Amino acid sequence: MTRTMPDGLKTEGTEQRKAEALSAAKQDAVLKLLEFRFDDVPVSVTDQVRTIHDHTRLDNLYEDVWNTDSLDKIDFHIRSG
């Protein structure tokens, strides 16, 4: 007999994968814009962006990158709350 996962768990796993994929896409967009705007992006900045998974924070970070003229003016750290 084949065991299957209960529908609730399947849905939960699917939603989690979608959220992770969206986070990765938003991280990629921020990093691509950074490369476009500032050419040489430090590995430390890339690593910090990759640790951010909050979609709103990533959207705000994208806007920050778009609107600034210097990497030094951008807060890449994770904010709590």
N, C-alpha and C positions, 0 to 999 in steps of 0.2 A: 504494500500500500504506500502511496506517495503522500508525504506530509506537505501541507501548504501553510504558508504564513497567514494568520488572520488578516482580514481586510484592513483593519485599523492600523496594524503594524506596517502593512504594505504602503498604505497612504502616507503614514508618518515618514517612512524611509524615502519615499518618492519626494515628499515635500522638502526633506532635509537635503537631498541631492540637488533639487532645484535651487534651494537657497545657497548652497555651496557653489553651484555653477554661476549663479548671479553674482556672488561675491567675487569669484575669480574673474569674471568678465569686467566688473567694475574696477578691480585692481589693475587689470590689463589696460583699461582705458586711461586710468590715472598715469600709469607708467609710460604709456605711449605718448600722452600729452607732455609729460615731463621730458621725454627724449626729444620731442619736437621743439619744445620751448627752450631747453637748456643744454642740448647736445649730450654732454657727459654727465650722467646721473650716477652719483656714488652708490656703491653696493649697499651701504648702510641705509640709504633712503629706500632703495628697492626692498630691502629686508623689512623695513618698518611698514611700508605700504602692504606687503604680503601678510602682515600680522593683523591688519584691519579687516574685519568681516561684517561690521555694521554697515548696512546699505546706505543709511542716511549720512553717516560719517564719510563714506566713500564719495557720495554725491557732493557733499560740502567740500571735500578735499579736491575733487575735480575742479570745482568752481574757484577754489583758492589758487590752484595751479594756473588756471586760465587767466585770473585777474592780477597776478603778481608779476613783478619784474626780477625777482631774485629768489633762489631756493632758500636763502636764509630767512625769508619772511614767512615761510610755510611751516606750520606745526604738524609734523607727521606722526606725533605720538598718539597712542590710543588714549582717548578720553573716557573716563568712567562716568556712568550715570545716564 
